[in-house]
Amino acid sequence: MEKISQEELKAYLTQSNDAFRALAEKHAEYERLISSIEAKPRVTEQDEMEEQRLKKLKLHAKDQMAAMMSDYLAHQAA
């Protein structure tokens, strides 16, 4: 079996798997929202709490994507 890079696998699953694509879109949206908070000249306590919440959601989406990638590779090897 040909070795596939992580980026190639992400690209393939983004195109072929609706659930993976939705997670990738959520992950990108969380990153955009986090960046917008970090770009503010003054960050309030509420902003900091929202940033932490978004970072947790972003990490959860990343973990789910990683699990889907592992499952895909495991089924390809079987």
C-alpha positions in Angstrom: 0.0 0.0 0.0 1.3 3.4 -0.9 2.2 5.8 2.0 -0.1 8.8 2.2 0.8 12.0 4.0 -1.4 13.6 6.7 -2.1 16.6 4.4 -3.1 14.3 1.5 -5.3 12.3 3.7 -7.0 15.5 5.1 -7.5 16.7 1.6 -9.0 13.4 0.5 -11.3 13.1 3.5 -12.4 16.7 3.1 -13.5 16.0 -0.4 -15.0 12.6 0.1 -16.5 12.6 3.7 -19.2 15.0 4.7 -18.7 14.6 8.4 -15.0 15.2 8.1 -15.6 18.3 5.9 -18.0 19.7 8.5 -15.4 19.2 11.3 -12.7 20.8 9.2 -15.0 23.8 8.6 -15.8 24.1 12.3 -12.1 23.9 13.1 -11.3 26.7 10.6 -14.2 28.8 11.9 -13.0 28.4 15.5 -9.5 29.5 14.4 -10.9 32.5 12.7 -12.9 33.5 15.8 -9.9 33.0 18.0 -7.7 35.1 15.7 -10.3 37.9 15.8 -10.3 38.0 19.6 -6.4 37.9 19.7 -6.3 40.8 17.2 -8.3 43.1 19.4 -6.3 46.0 20.9 -7.9 45.4 24.3 -9.1 41.9 25.4 -11.8 41.8 28.1 -12.2 39.1 30.7 -15.3 38.0 28.7 -13.1 37.8 25.5 -10.6 35.7 27.3 -13.3 33.3 28.5 -14.7 33.1 25.0 -11.2 32.5 23.6 -10.7 29.6 26.0 -14.1 28.1 25.1 -13.3 28.4 21.4 -9.9 26.8 21.9 -11.5 23.8 23.6 -14.0 23.4 20.8 -11.2 23.7 18.2 -9.2 21.0 19.9 -12.2 18.8 20.2 -12.8 19.1 16.4 -9.1 18.4 15.8 -9.3 15.3 17.9 -12.4 14.1 16.1 -10.7 14.7 12.7 -7.6 12.8 13.9 -9.8 9.9 15.0 -11.5 9.8 11.7 -8.1 9.8 9.9 -6.9 6.9 12.1 -10.1 4.9 11.5 -9.7 5.5 7.7 -6.1 4.3 7.7 -7.0 1.3 9.9 -9.7 0.2 7.5 -7.4 0.7 4.5 -4.7 -1.5 6.1 -7.2 -4.3 7.0 
